[in-house]
Structures are given as C-alpha cells and as structure tokens.
Amino acid sequence: GGGATDFFLTWSVLSVGGLLIKQAAASLAAAEPSLRTFVTLSPVPGFRTWLTARLARQRASGGGGEDLSGEGAALNGLLQALSAAGLDETAPFSELGPLHGPISTGGVQSPEQERADAVRRSLVGFCARYLCR
C-alpha cells in the first residue's frame, strides 16, 4: 500500500455480476484508500470499435503525419505486432489466447508467445488510453 496509487485495473476472468465487482472494489478501496478509479476489463464496451477506427485512420494516413501524443507510433507498433503474429486489425483478439493472462517479462518463450505478448502489450496500452480518455 501507500504511495501515489490512484488507478487499479482488474481483468475479470469469470462471468460475474455487478454486485461481485462492486464488492471487490469496496474491498480494494478499504485495503488501499488512495485508490479512486476502478475498471474491469471483461469486456470493455466500445473499445474494439474505438481501436479499429484509429487503426483504419492510421493505415489511411500511411502511418505518417504529425503526432504529438505518440499515438501514431503506438498504432504503427500495434500494426507491426499484429502482422508479426500473422493477424490484422480485424482478427478476433481471442486468437492471441487469453488477454488476461500474464505478459512475460523475461525467460524463454516460443516465437509465437513472444509475438502474442507484443500484441497484448500494445492492446493493454491502448485499453488504458481508451479508459482514461
């Protein structure tokens, strides 16, 4: 606990109702009073549409143009990661395996797992952008 924590992100891996999520948020808030924002990613309504529109706009622009927010570079990174994984922006995220699984921070991985993790890292970053907009 302690510190400047003000955001908690949870991946819900079970089909649970709003009551259970509220109870979990209350428990987390009691354990860490500085938490102010709670988000569950199971699912994130509108995220896919939001991301697909941004990817389409990035492709249409040829990946260039002025980008003070860094979003263009991040979109290019996601497109490259998807391509390396043999996917495109229309592929179901489920083809990557469970997105709520751990993203490796080292160790020996298969090339397929490394490519899937690269896509997951990008998706998590974009999901945070979407949720904090």
Phi and psi in degrees as GROMACS dihedral restraints (atoms count N, CA, C in turn):
[ dihedral_restraints ]
;  ai    aj    ak    al  type     phi  dphi    fc
    3     4     5     6     1    78.2    20    10
    4     5     6     7     1  -177.3    20    10
    6     7     8     9     1    83.9    20    10
    7     8     9    10     1  -158.8    20    10
    9    10    11    12     1  -101.6    20    10
   10    11    12    13     1    29.9    20    10
   12    13    14    15     1   -65.9    20    10
   13    14    15    16     1   124.6    20    10
   15    16    17    18     1  -139.7    20    10
   16    17    18    19     1    11.5    20    10
   18    19    20    21     1  -147.1    20    10
   19    20    21    22     1   129.4    20    10
   21    22    23    24     1  -128.3    20    10
   22    23    24    25     1   129.9    20    10
   24    25    26    27     1  -115.7    20    10
   25    26    27    28     1   127.0    20    10
   27    28    29    30     1  -124.5    20    10
   28    29    30    31     1   137.4    20    10
   30    31    32    33     1   -96.6    20    10
   31    32    33    34     1   112.9    20    10
   33    34    35    36     1   -84.5    20    10
   34    35    36    37     1   119.0    20    10
   36    37    38    39     1  -100.2    20    10
   37    38    39    40     1    -1.2    20    10
   39    40    41    42     1  -118.0    20    10
   40    41    42    43     1   155.9    20    10
   42    43    44    45     1   -79.4    20    10
   43    44    45    46     1   104.2    20    10
   45    46    47    48     1  -125.2    20    10
   46    47    48    49     1   155.6    20    10
   48    49    50    51     1   -83.4    20    10
   49    50    51    52     1   170.3    20    10
   51    52    53    54     1   -59.1    20    10
   52    53    54    55     1   -33.7    20    10
   54    55    56    57     1   -61.7    20    10
   55    56    57    58     1   -45.2    20    10
   57    58    59    60     1   -63.6    20    10
   58    59    60    61     1   -40.5    20    10
   60    61    62    63     1   -64.4    20    10
   61    62    63    64     1   -42.7    20    10
   63    64    65    66     1   -62.4    20    10
   64    65    66    67     1   -40.1    20    10
   66    67    68    69     1   -64.4    20    10
   67    68    69    70     1   -41.4    20    10
   69    70    71    72     1   -64.0    20    10
   70    71    72    73     1   -41.8    20    10
   72    73    74    75     1   -64.1    20    10
   73    74    75    76     1   -41.2    20    10
   75    76    77    78     1   -63.6    20    10
   76    77    78    79     1   -40.8    20    10
   78    79    80    81     1   -64.6    20    10
   79    80    81    82     1   -43.5    20    10
   81    82    83    84     1   -64.8    20    10
   82    83    84    85     1   -41.0    20    10
   84    85    86    87     1   -64.2    20    10
   85    86    87    88     1   -37.3    20    10
   87    88    89    90     1   -67.5    20    10
   88    89    90    91     1   -38.1    20    10
   90    91    92    93     1   -75.9    20    10
   91    92    93    94     1   -29.9    20    10
   93    94    95    96     1  -137.6    20    10
   94    95    96    97     1    85.5    20    10
   96    97    98    99     1   -59.1    20    10
   97    98    99   100     1   -20.4    20    10
   99   100   101   102     1   -77.6    20    10
  100   101   102   103     1   -11.0    20    10
  102   103   104   105     1   -67.4    20    10
  103   104   105   106     1   131.2    20    10
  105   106   107   108     1  -124.1    20    10
  106   107   108   109     1   -20.8    20    10
  108   109   110   111     1  -126.7    20    10
  109   110   111   112     1   130.7    20    10
  111   112   113   114     1  -125.9    20    10
  112   113   114   115     1   136.9    20    10
  114   115   116   117     1  -138.3    20    10
  115   116   117   118     1   137.2    20    10
  117   118   119   120     1  -111.5    20    10
  118   119   120   121     1   142.0    20    10
  120   121   122   123     1  -110.8    20    10
  121   122   123   124     1    58.0    20    10
  123   124   125   126     1  -150.5    20    10
  124   125   126   127     1    78.6    20    10
  126   127   128   129     1   -90.7    20    10
  127   128   129   130     1  -173.9    20    10
  129   130   131   132     1  -111.7    20    10
  130   131   132   133     1    97.1    20    10
  132   133   134   135     1   -57.2    20    10
  133   134   135   136     1   129.5    20    10
  135   136   137   138     1    87.5    20    10
  136   137   138   139     1   -11.5    20    10
  138   139   140   141     1   -62.7    20    10
  139   140   141   142     1   -48.0    20    10
  141   142   143   144     1   -60.8    20    10
  142   143   144   145     1   -43.9    20    10
  144   145   146   147     1   -62.4    20    10
  145   146   147   148     1   -44.8    20    10
  147   148   149   150     1   -60.1    20    10
  148   149   150   151     1   -47.5    20    10
  150   151   152   153     1   -68.1    20    10
  151   152   153   154     1   -42.8    20    10
  153   154   155   156     1   -60.2    20    10
  154   155   156   157     1   -41.0    20    10
  156   157   158   159     1   -63.1    20    10
  157   158   159   160     1   -41.7    20    10
  159   160   161   162     1   -66.6    20    10
  160   161   162   163     1   -41.9    20    10
  162   163   164   165     1   -64.0    20    10
  163   164   165   166     1   -42.0    20    10
  165   166   167   168     1   -62.7    20    10
  166   167   168   169     1   -43.2    20    10
  168   169   170   171     1   -63.5    20    10
  169   170   171   172     1   -38.6    20    10
  171   172   173   174     1   -66.0    20    10
  172   173   174   175     1   -43.4    20    10
  174   175   176   177     1   -63.1    20    10
  175   176   177   178     1   -42.8    20    10
  177   178   179   180     1   -63.9    20    10
  178   179   180   181     1   -32.6    20    10
  180   181   182   183     1   -82.1    20    10
  181   182   183   184     1    -3.0    20    10
  183   184   185   186     1    76.3    20    10
  184   185   186   187     1    12.2    20    10
  186   187   188   189     1    79.8    20    10
  187   188   189   190     1     7.2    20    10
  189   190   191   192     1  -109.6    20    10
  190   191   192   193     1  -160.6    20    10
  192   193   194   195     1    94.9    20    10
  193   194   195   196     1   163.5    20    10
  195   196   197   198     1   -72.1    20    10
  196   197   198   199     1   134.9    20    10
  198   199   200   201     1  -144.2    20    10
  199   200   201   202     1    91.4    20    10
  201   202   203   204     1   -77.5    20    10
  202   203   204   205     1   -19.7    20    10
  204   205   206   207     1   -88.3    20    10
  205   206   207   208     1   -12.7    20    10
  207   208   209   210     1    83.5    20    10
  208   209   210   211     1     0.0    20    10
  210   211   212   213     1   -65.1    20    10
  211   212   213   214     1   -38.5    20    10
  213   214   215   216     1   -60.2    20    10
  214   215   216   217     1   -45.2    20    10
  216   217   218   219     1   -63.8    20    10
  217   218   219   220     1   -39.3    20    10
  219   220   221   222     1   -66.5    20    10
  220   221   222   223     1   -39.5    20    10
  222   223   224   225     1   -64.4    20    10
  223   224   225   226     1   -42.9    20    10
  225   226   227   228     1   -61.3    20    10
  226   227   228   229     1   -39.7    20    10
  228   229   230   231     1   -62.0    20    10
  229   230   231   232     1   -41.7    20    10
  231   232   233   234     1   -65.8    20    10
  232   233   234   235     1   -44.2    20    10
  234   235   236   237     1   -60.3    20    10
  235   236   237   238     1   -41.1    20    10
  237   238   239   240     1   -66.3    20    10
  238   239   240   241     1   -41.6    20    10
  240   241   242   243     1   -64.8    20    10
  241   242   243   244     1   -41.5    20    10
  243   244   245   246     1   -61.8    20    10
  244   245   246   247     1   -45.4    20    10
  246   247   248   249     1   -61.4    20    10
  247   248   249   250     1   -43.6    20    10
  249   250   251   252     1   -62.7    20    10
  250   251   252   253     1   -30.7    20    10
  252   253   254   255     1   -85.7    20    10
  253   254   255   256     1     2.2    20    10
  255   256   257   258     1    77.6    20    10
  256   257   258   259     1    23.6    20    10
  258   259   260   261     1  -121.6    20    10
  259   260   261   262     1   169.8    20    10
  261   262   263   264     1  -131.8    20    10
  262   263   264   265     1  -179.0    20    10
  264   265   266   267     1   -67.5    20    10
  265   266   267   268     1   -11.5    20    10
  267   268   269   270     1   -93.9    20    10
  268   269   270   271     1    -7.4    20    10
  270   271   272   273     1   -68.8    20    10
  271   272   273   274     1   142.9    20    10
  273   274   275   276     1   -64.1    20    10
  274   275   276   277     1   138.4    20    10
  276   277   278   279     1   -59.6    20    10
  277   278   279   280     1   -25.4    20    10
  279   280   281   282     1   -62.6    20    10
  280   281   282   283     1   -19.3    20    10
  282   283   284   285     1   -67.2    20    10
  283   284   285   286     1   -13.9    20    10
  285   286   287   288     1   -87.4    20    10
  286   287   288   289     1    -4.3    20    10
  288   289   290   291     1    90.2    20    10
  289   290   291   292     1  -174.0    20    10
  291   292   293   294     1   -66.3    20    10
  292   293   294   295     1   122.9    20    10
  294   295   296   297     1   -71.6    20    10
  295   296   297   298     1   -19.6    20    10
  297   298   299   300     1   -84.0    20    10
  298   299   300   301     1    -3.7    20    10
  300   301   302   303     1   -71.2    20    10
  301   302   303   304     1   166.3    20    10
  303   304   305   306     1   -66.6    20    10
  304   305   306   307     1   145.0    20    10
  306   307   308   309     1   -98.2    20    10
  307   308   309   310     1   126.4    20    10
  309   310   311   312     1   -63.5    20    10
  310   311   312   313     1   141.9    20    10
  312   313   314   315     1  -115.4    20    10
  313   314   315   316     1    14.3    20    10
  315   316   317   318     1   157.2    20    10
  316   317   318   319     1  -175.9    20    10
  318   319   320   321     1    87.9    20    10
  319   320   321   322     1   178.4    20    10
  321   322   323   324     1   -86.3    20    10
  322   323   324   325     1   127.6    20    10
  324   325   326   327     1  -132.1    20    10
  325   326   327   328     1   155.9    20    10
  327   328   329   330     1   -72.0    20    10
  328   329   330   331     1   156.3    20    10
  330   331   332   333     1   -56.6    20    10
  331   332   333   334     1   -36.7    20    10
  333   334   335   336     1   -63.4    20    10
  334   335   336   337     1   -42.8    20    10
  336   337   338   339     1   -65.8    20    10
  337   338   339   340     1   -39.4    20    10
  339   340   341   342     1   -61.3    20    10
  340   341   342   343     1   -42.5    20    10
  342   343   344   345     1   -67.4    20    10
  343   344   345   346     1   -42.3    20    10
  345   346   347   348     1   -63.3    20    10
  346   347   348   349     1   -40.7    20    10
  348   349   350   351     1   -64.0    20    10
  349   350   351   352     1   -36.8    20    10
  351   352   353   354     1   -62.6    20    10
  352   353   354   355     1   -41.1    20    10
  354   355   356   357     1   -66.9    20    10
  355   356   357   358     1   -44.5    20    10
  357   358   359   360     1   -58.2    20    10
  358   359   360   361     1   -44.8    20    10
  360   361   362   363     1   -57.1    20    10
  361   362   363   364     1   -45.6    20    10
  363   364   365   366     1   -63.3    20    10
  364   365   366   367     1   -44.3    20    10
  366   367   368   369     1   -63.9    20    10
  367   368   369   370     1   -40.2    20    10
  369   370   371   372     1   -62.3    20    10
  370   371   372   373     1   -42.2    20    10
  372   373   374   375     1   -61.9    20    10
  373   374   375   376     1   -43.6    20    10
  375   376   377   378     1   -68.9    20    10
  376   377   378   379     1   -35.0    20    10
  378   379   380   381     1   -63.7    20    10
  379   380   381   382     1   -40.7    20    10
  381   382   383   384     1   -62.1    20    10
  382   383   384   385     1   -42.3    20    10
  384   385   386   387     1   -59.6    20    10
  385   386   387   388     1   -45.3    20    10
  387   388   389   390     1   -61.6    20    10
  388   389   390   391     1   -46.8    20    10
  390   391   392   393     1   -70.0    20    10
  391   392   393   394     1   -27.1    20    10
  393   394   395   396     1   -99.1    20    10
  394   395   396   397     1     7.4    20    10
